[in-house]
Amino acid sequence: MTPEDILSGPLLERIRGRAAGYDRDNAFFHEDLADLTAAGYLKIFVPVIDGGLGLGLAEAAQLQRRLATAAPATALAVNMHLVWTGVAHVLAARGDSSLDFILQEAAQGELFAFGNSEAGNDSVLFDSRTEAVPLPGGGYSFTGRKIFTSLSPAWTRLGIFGKDANAADGAGELVHGFITRDTPGYEILPDWDTLGMRASQSNTTLLEGAVVPAERIFRKLPVGPNADPLIFAIFACFETLLAAVYTGIGERALTLGVKAVQRRTSFKNGGRSYAQDPDIRWKVAEAAMAMDALYPQLSSVAADVDALADHGSQWFPRLVGLKVRATETARTVVDLAIRVSGGSSYFRGSELERLYRDVLAGMFHPSDDESAHNTVANAWLGPLETP
């Protein structure tokens, strides 16, 4: 089954046709979500025997890249569901069945989202500002503020984590679990009014004593970096699928730039197409070469995850390097596309104007530029020496 079979041309064009309206109205992509659900898109990682597509990360990345060429905000938000189902898939492939319930519930139509990001927490998955208080029976009560909670209007399962500061002899323990839509003790703030990626509706979520019962607690990890397979699975799926979305943005921007250059004419050059202008041709070539370097990197990293490749200490540098390359390349290509497209791309409502705003979100996703460079430097040079 090819990406074109799953995301057919007519479906993709319907999704593309709604993107500008969602952006203009700052509205969630309800119609897109319904269409993608009907197409089985949310079951990419669900085994065929359970009614899913039974695909791997490489194929999911191709699909997300294709979806992002039509509606980046839709693709970015859907990423969150695909990350969780992808994590379950990656763990299962490595003999860890602890998150098989995610695939089972996704097969039944549940929609998963991430409630992990916290303002000011640059430790990301290795620490938390959210308080996790143990309860009798093995459950936990979570209190904290989660930001960038994509799919806020629609999720039915929200993955959260927090720190039990008194566990492990006072060293603290990070507790991971899921709440459901009807769990009491949380509030979604209607605060998503952003420059771009508006349809994702990634609102702030306040946890105010939200209780996760023992059976929905799926990991307890020490504070700080560790080698638990969950951490690898989250990084592998999050960074790769995120890179796929931004690769799709760059791909679409290049297409639009080429069309604009072929359409535009130069008055001073006797009405000839700008496609005959050497300076414009150079910019288009620069954008195309940048994208040509990105496609194989995305494919190879995703394929290596599927193949259980052993890159040892180089795995995390590969993953964060892919994310940074994809988001920065896409931003460069969008900029070049706007430069060759002329002043019309500066007007609100043009697709390139929207892509210009959407692509900027890439710098805010983990791993950010500074963290990624630190990860790669540590892998090659070792950690900084302490005084």
C-alpha positions as CSV (number, residue, x, y, z in Angstrom):
1,M,0.0,0.0,0.0
2,T,1.5,3.3,-1.1
3,P,1.1,6.8,0.6
4,E,-1.1,7.7,-2.4
5,D,-3.4,4.8,-1.6
6,I,-3.9,5.9,2.0
7,L,-3.9,9.6,1.3
8,S,-5.6,9.8,-2.0
9,G,-5.4,12.8,-4.3
10,P,-9.0,13.8,-3.7
11,L,-8.7,13.4,0.1
12,L,-5.5,15.5,0.1
13,E,-7.1,18.2,-2.0
14,R,-10.1,18.4,0.4
15,I,-7.7,18.8,3.3
16,R,-5.7,21.4,1.4
17,G,-8.8,23.3,0.6
18,R,-9.7,23.7,4.3
19,A,-6.3,24.7,5.6
20,A,-6.6,28.5,4.9
21,G,-10.0,28.7,6.6
22,Y,-8.8,26.9,9.7
23,D,-5.8,29.3,9.9
24,R,-7.9,32.4,9.3
25,D,-10.6,31.4,11.9
26,N,-8.1,29.9,14.4
27,A,-10.2,26.8,14.3
28,F,-9.5,23.1,15.0
29,F,-9.5,20.8,12.0
30,H,-12.6,18.8,12.9
31,E,-13.4,18.0,9.2
32,D,-9.9,16.9,8.4
33,L,-9.8,14.7,11.5
34,A,-13.1,13.0,10.5
35,D,-11.8,12.4,7.0
36,L,-8.5,11.0,8.2
37,T,-10.3,8.8,10.7
38,A,-12.5,7.4,8.0
39,A,-9.5,6.6,5.9
40,G,-7.9,4.6,8.7
41,Y,-5.0,7.1,9.0
42,L,-5.0,7.1,12.8
43,K,-4.4,3.4,12.7
44,I,-1.1,3.5,10.8
45,F,0.8,1.6,13.5
46,V,-2.1,-0.6,14.6
47,P,-1.5,-4.3,13.5
48,V,-3.5,-5.5,10.5
49,I,-5.0,-8.2,12.6
50,D,-6.6,-5.5,14.8
51,G,-8.0,-3.5,11.8
52,G,-5.0,-1.2,11.3
53,L,-2.6,-0.6,8.5
54,G,0.3,-2.3,10.3
55,L,2.9,0.1,8.9
56,G,6.3,1.1,10.3
57,L,7.9,4.4,11.1
58,A,9.4,4.8,7.6
59,E,6.0,4.5,6.0
60,A,4.4,6.8,8.6
61,A,7.0,9.4,7.9
62,Q,6.2,9.3,4.2
63,L,2.5,9.8,5.0
64,Q,3.1,12.7,7.4
65,R,5.4,14.4,4.9
66,R,2.6,14.0,2.2
67,L,-0.1,15.3,4.6
68,A,2.0,18.3,5.6
69,T,2.2,19.4,2.0
70,A,-1.5,20.0,2.2
71,A,-2.1,21.1,5.8
72,P,0.9,21.5,8.1
73,A,-1.1,22.3,11.2
74,T,-3.3,19.2,10.7
75,A,-0.2,17.0,10.2
76,L,1.6,18.5,13.2
77,A,-1.4,17.8,15.5
78,V,-2.0,14.3,14.2
79,N,1.7,13.7,14.9
80,M,0.9,13.5,18.6
81,H,-1.4,10.6,18.2
82,L,1.0,8.9,15.8
83,V,3.9,9.4,18.2
84,W,2.1,7.6,21.0
85,T,1.0,4.8,18.8
86,G,4.4,4.7,17.2
87,V,6.0,4.5,20.6
88,A,3.9,1.4,21.4
89,H,4.9,-0.1,18.0
90,V,8.6,0.6,18.5
91,L,8.6,-0.9,22.0
92,A,6.6,-4.0,20.8
93,A,9.1,-4.6,18.1
94,R,11.8,-4.7,20.7
95,G,9.9,-7.1,22.9
96,D,8.3,-4.6,25.3
97,S,4.5,-5.0,25.5
98,S,4.0,-2.4,28.2
99,L,2.2,0.0,25.9
100,D,0.3,-2.5,23.8
101,F,-2.9,-1.1,25.3
102,I,-2.3,2.1,23.3
103,L,-2.5,0.1,20.0
104,Q,-5.6,-1.7,21.3
105,E,-7.4,1.4,22.2
106,A,-6.3,3.2,19.0
107,A,-7.9,0.3,17.1
108,Q,-11.1,1.1,19.0
109,G,-11.0,4.8,17.9
110,E,-9.3,6.5,20.9
111,L,-7.3,9.6,20.1
112,F,-4.0,10.1,22.0
113,A,-2.2,13.3,22.8
114,F,0.9,14.5,24.5
115,G,0.7,16.4,27.8
116,N,4.4,16.5,28.6
117,S,5.8,19.9,27.6
118,E,6.2,22.4,30.4
119,A,7.2,26.1,30.3
120,G,10.8,26.5,31.6
121,N,11.5,22.8,31.7
122,D,14.6,22.5,29.4
123,S,15.2,19.0,30.8
124,V,12.2,17.8,28.7
125,L,11.7,14.1,29.6
126,F,14.5,14.0,32.2
127,D,12.7,16.1,34.9
128,S,9.4,17.7,35.5
129,R,7.8,20.7,37.2
130,T,4.6,18.8,37.6
131,E,3.9,17.3,41.0
132,A,3.0,13.7,41.1
133,V,1.7,12.6,44.5
134,P,1.3,8.9,45.3
135,L,-2.1,7.7,46.4
136,P,-3.3,4.6,48.2
137,G,-3.6,1.7,45.8
138,G,-0.8,2.8,43.5
139,G,-2.3,5.7,41.6
140,Y,-1.0,9.3,41.5
141,S,-2.4,12.8,41.6
142,F,-0.9,15.2,39.1
143,T,-0.7,19.0,39.6
144,G,1.0,21.2,37.1
145,R,0.8,23.2,33.9
146,K,1.3,21.6,30.5
147,I,1.8,23.7,27.3
148,F,1.5,22.9,23.6
149,T,-1.1,20.2,24.1
150,S,-2.0,19.6,20.5
151,L,-5.4,18.0,19.7
152,S,-6.9,19.8,22.8
153,P,-10.5,19.9,21.4
154,A,-10.5,16.2,20.5
155,W,-8.2,13.9,22.4
156,T,-9.6,11.1,24.5
157,R,-6.3,9.9,26.0
158,L,-3.7,12.4,27.3
159,G,-0.2,11.1,28.3
160,I,1.2,13.1,31.2
161,F,4.1,12.8,33.5
162,G,5.3,14.4,36.7
163,K,7.8,14.1,39.6
164,D,7.3,12.3,42.9
165,A,9.9,14.4,44.7
166,N,10.0,12.2,47.8
167,A,10.6,8.9,45.9
168,A,14.0,7.2,45.6
169,D,15.2,8.5,48.9
170,G,14.5,12.1,48.0
171,A,16.2,11.9,44.5
172,G,12.8,12.0,42.9
173,E,11.1,9.7,40.4
174,L,9.3,10.6,37.1
175,V,5.9,9.0,36.9
176,H,4.2,8.5,33.5
177,G,0.5,7.8,33.0
178,F,-2.7,8.5,31.0
179,I,-5.8,10.4,31.8
180,T,-9.0,10.1,29.9
181,R,-11.3,12.9,28.7
182,D,-13.7,12.3,31.6
183,T,-11.0,12.4,34.3
184,P,-11.8,15.1,36.8
185,G,-9.1,17.6,37.8
186,Y,-7.9,19.2,34.6
187,E,-8.7,22.4,32.6
188,I,-8.0,23.2,29.0
189,L,-7.4,26.9,28.6
190,P,-8.6,28.5,25.3
191,D,-5.2,30.3,24.8
192,W,-4.1,29.1,21.4
193,D,-3.9,32.3,19.4
194,T,-0.5,32.0,17.6
195,L,1.4,33.2,14.6
196,G,1.2,29.8,12.9
197,M,0.1,26.2,13.2
198,R,-3.2,27.6,14.4
199,A,-5.4,24.6,13.5
200,S,-3.5,22.4,15.8
201,Q,-5.2,24.1,18.8
202,S,-2.3,23.2,21.1
203,N,-3.8,24.8,24.2
204,T,-2.4,24.9,27.7
205,T,-3.7,22.2,30.0
206,L,-3.8,22.7,33.8
207,L,-3.6,19.6,35.9
208,E,-5.3,20.3,39.2
209,G,-5.1,17.1,41.1
210,A,-5.9,14.9,38.1
211,V,-5.8,11.3,39.3
212,V,-4.3,8.5,37.2
213,P,-5.2,5.1,38.6
214,A,-2.6,2.5,39.1
215,E,-3.5,0.6,36.0
216,R,-2.9,3.7,33.8
217,I,0.6,4.3,35.3
218,F,3.0,2.8,32.8
219,R,6.5,3.9,33.8
220,K,8.4,5.2,36.8
221,L,11.9,6.4,35.9
222,P,14.8,8.1,37.7
223,V,15.3,11.8,37.3
224,G,17.9,12.6,34.6
225,P,19.0,10.8,31.4
226,N,18.5,7.1,31.4
227,A,18.6,4.2,29.0
228,D,15.0,3.0,29.4
229,P,13.5,1.9,26.0
230,L,10.6,4.3,26.5
231,I,12.9,7.3,26.2
232,F,14.4,6.0,23.0
233,A,11.0,5.2,21.5
234,I,9.6,8.7,22.3
235,F,12.6,10.4,20.9
236,A,12.7,8.2,17.8
237,C,9.0,8.7,16.9
238,F,8.7,12.3,18.0
239,E,11.8,13.6,16.2
240,T,11.3,11.5,13.1
241,L,7.6,12.3,12.6
242,L,8.3,16.0,13.4
243,A,11.0,16.1,10.8
244,A,8.6,14.5,8.3
245,V,6.1,17.3,8.8
246,Y,8.7,20.1,8.2
247,T,10.1,18.2,5.2
248,G,6.6,18.3,3.8
249,I,6.4,22.1,4.4
250,G,9.7,22.6,2.5
251,E,8.6,20.3,-0.3
252,R,5.4,22.3,-0.7
253,A,7.2,25.7,-0.6
254,L,9.6,24.6,-3.3
255,T,6.6,23.5,-5.5
256,L,4.9,26.8,-5.0
257,G,8.1,28.7,-5.7
258,V,8.7,26.9,-9.0
259,K,5.1,27.6,-10.1
260,A,5.4,31.3,-9.2
261,V,8.7,31.6,-11.1
262,Q,7.2,30.0,-14.2
263,R,4.1,32.2,-13.9
264,R,5.8,35.6,-13.3
265,T,7.2,37.6,-16.2
266,S,9.8,40.4,-16.3
267,F,8.8,43.7,-17.9
268,K,12.4,44.8,-18.4
269,N,13.3,41.6,-20.1
270,G,10.5,41.8,-22.7
271,G,7.9,39.7,-20.8
272,R,10.1,36.7,-20.5
273,S,9.4,34.3,-17.7
274,Y,11.4,34.7,-14.5
275,A,12.4,31.0,-15.0
276,Q,14.9,32.5,-17.5
277,D,16.5,34.8,-14.9
278,P,19.9,33.5,-13.7
279,D,19.6,34.9,-10.2
280,I,16.1,33.5,-9.7
281,R,17.2,30.1,-11.1
282,W,20.1,30.1,-8.6
283,K,17.7,30.5,-5.7
284,V,15.4,27.8,-6.9
285,A,18.4,25.5,-7.4
286,E,19.6,26.3,-3.8
287,A,16.2,25.4,-2.4
288,A,16.0,22.1,-4.4
289,M,19.5,21.1,-3.4
290,A,18.7,21.7,0.3
291,M,15.6,19.5,0.0
292,D,17.5,16.8,-1.9
293,A,19.8,16.4,1.2
294,L,16.9,16.1,3.6
295,Y,14.8,13.4,1.9
296,P,17.4,10.6,2.2
297,Q,18.3,11.5,5.8
298,L,14.6,11.3,6.9
299,S,14.2,8.0,5.1
300,S,17.3,6.4,6.4
301,V,16.8,7.3,10.1
302,A,13.2,6.1,10.0
303,A,14.2,2.9,8.2
304,D,16.9,2.2,10.8
305,V,14.4,2.5,13.6
306,D,12.2,0.0,11.9
307,A,15.2,-2.3,11.3
308,L,16.2,-2.2,15.0
309,A,19.6,-0.8,13.9
310,D,22.2,-0.5,16.6
311,H,23.8,2.9,16.5
312,G,24.7,2.9,20.2
313,S,25.6,6.3,21.5
314,Q,25.0,7.8,18.1
315,W,21.3,7.2,18.1
316,F,20.3,10.4,19.9
317,P,22.6,12.6,17.8
318,R,21.0,11.1,14.6
319,L,17.5,11.8,15.9
320,V,18.1,15.4,17.1
321,G,20.2,16.1,14.1
322,L,17.4,15.1,11.8
323,K,14.9,17.3,13.6
324,V,17.2,20.4,13.4
325,R,18.1,19.8,9.8
326,A,14.4,19.4,8.8
327,T,13.1,22.4,10.6
328,E,16.0,24.7,9.6
329,T,16.0,23.4,6.0
330,A,12.3,24.0,5.7
331,R,12.6,27.5,7.0
332,T,15.4,28.3,4.5
333,V,13.4,26.8,1.6
334,V,10.2,28.7,2.5
335,D,12.2,31.9,2.7
336,L,13.8,31.2,-0.8
337,A,10.3,30.4,-2.2
338,I,9.0,33.7,-1.0
339,R,11.9,35.6,-2.4
340,V,11.3,34.2,-5.9
341,S,7.5,34.5,-5.7
342,G,7.3,38.2,-5.5
343,G,5.2,40.6,-3.5
344,S,2.0,38.5,-3.8
345,S,3.3,36.1,-1.2
346,Y,3.4,38.9,1.3
347,F,-0.4,39.2,1.3
348,R,-2.5,37.5,4.0
349,G,-4.2,34.5,2.6
350,S,-1.5,33.3,0.2
351,E,-0.3,29.8,0.9
352,L,3.3,30.8,1.1
353,E,2.4,33.5,3.6
354,R,0.8,30.8,5.8
355,L,3.7,28.4,5.3
356,Y,6.1,31.2,6.3
357,R,4.3,31.5,9.6
358,D,3.8,27.7,10.1
359,V,7.4,26.8,9.5
360,L,8.6,29.1,12.3
361,A,7.1,26.7,14.9
362,G,9.9,24.3,14.1
363,M,12.4,26.2,16.3
364,F,10.2,25.7,19.4
365,H,9.9,21.9,19.3
366,P,12.3,19.8,21.3
367,S,15.1,19.2,20.8
368,D,15.8,22.9,20.2
369,D,18.9,24.0,18.4
370,E,21.0,24.5,21.5
371,S,20.0,21.2,23.1
372,A,20.6,19.3,19.8
373,H,24.1,20.7,19.4
374,N,24.9,19.8,23.0
375,T,23.8,16.3,22.4
376,V,25.9,15.9,19.2
377,A,28.9,17.5,20.8
378,N,28.7,15.2,23.8
379,A,28.5,12.1,21.5
380,W,31.6,13.1,19.6
381,L,33.7,15.0,22.2
382,G,32.4,13.7,25.5
383,P,30.8,15.8,28.2
384,L,32.2,19.2,29.3
385,E,34.8,18.9,32.1
386,T,33.7,20.1,35.5
387,P,36.0,22.7,37.2
